[in-house]
Amino acid sequence: MGIPASDIAPVIMGTIFMVAVAGTIVLRGPLGRALARAIELSAGGGRPPEDETRIAQLEQRVAELEAGQARVSEHEERLDFAERLLARPDAAARLPGAGEAG
């Protein structure tokens, strides 16, 4: 009860064709793009060069933002100190020219 030898070849060819079509459809989609990206990264030794320059630019911007944040914190502390000093009742007497009528 086997398949005659003359009928096996078309079945095998049809199966191979269907697998090739299905594989092409799958690999042309997001899965194929992800695989291609993974292969490129592994063959290229890591990240693409444009990613390296982008990362360097972002790191520089982060450093600048951190420096700016430190300056803002220092200014806030100075402003708080000045406000506390001026809120004291005897602060007006210590200001330059406070005793002079202008």
C-alpha positions in Angstrom: 0.0 0.0 0.0 2.7 2.5 -0.9 2.8 5.4 -3.2 4.0 4.6 -6.7 7.5 5.9 -7.5 6.1 8.0 -10.3 3.8 9.9 -7.9 6.5 10.8 -5.3 8.5 13.3 -7.4 5.6 15.7 -7.8 4.7 15.5 -4.1 8.3 16.3 -3.1 8.6 19.1 -5.6 5.3 20.6 -4.5 6.4 20.4 -0.8 9.7 22.0 -1.5 8.0 24.8 -3.5 5.5 25.4 -0.7 8.2 25.5 2.0 10.3 27.9 -0.2 7.3 30.3 -0.6 6.4 30.2 3.1 10.0 30.8 4.1 10.2 33.7 1.7 7.0 35.3 3.1 8.2 34.9 6.7 11.7 36.1 6.1 10.5 39.2 4.1 8.6 40.4 7.2 9.7 41.7 10.6 11.2 38.4 11.6 13.5 38.5 8.5 14.5 42.1 9.2 15.3 41.2 12.8 17.4 38.3 11.7 19.2 40.4 9.1 19.9 43.1 11.7 21.3 40.4 14.1 23.5 39.0 11.4 24.8 42.5 10.5 25.6 43.3 14.1 27.4 40.0 14.8 29.4 40.3 11.6 30.2 44.0 12.1 31.6 43.6 15.6 28.8 45.4 17.5 27.0 48.5 16.6 27.0 50.3 13.2 29.4 53.3 13.1 26.5 55.9 12.9 25.2 54.5 16.2 28.6 55.0 17.8 28.7 58.7 16.8 25.1 59.1 18.0 25.9 57.6 21.3 28.9 59.8 21.7 26.8 62.9 20.9 24.1 61.8 23.4 26.7 61.2 26.1 28.1 64.7 25.5 24.6 66.2 25.8 24.0 64.3 29.1 27.2 65.7 30.5 26.3 69.2 29.5 22.8 68.8 31.1 24.3 67.5 34.3 26.7 70.5 34.4 23.8 72.9 33.8 21.8 71.2 36.6 24.6 71.6 39.0 24.7 75.4 38.1 21.0 75.7 38.7 21.3 74.0 42.1 24.0 76.3 43.1 22.0 79.4 42.0 19.0 78.0 43.9 21.1 77.7 47.1 22.4 81.3 46.7 18.8 82.6 46.1 17.6 80.8 49.2 20.4 82.3 51.3 19.7 85.8 50.0 16.0 85.4 50.7 16.7 84.2 54.3 19.1 87.1 54.8 16.7 89.7 53.5 13.8 88.2 55.5 15.6 89.0 58.8 14.2 92.0 60.6 17.6 93.8 60.8 18.5 93.2 57.2 17.3 96.6 56.0 19.7 98.4 58.5 22.7 96.5 57.1 22.0 97.3 53.4 24.4 99.9 51.9 22.8 103.3 51.8 19.9 102.2 54.0 20.5 105.0 56.5 20.7 107.7 53.8 17.6 109.4 52.5 17.8 109.5 48.7 
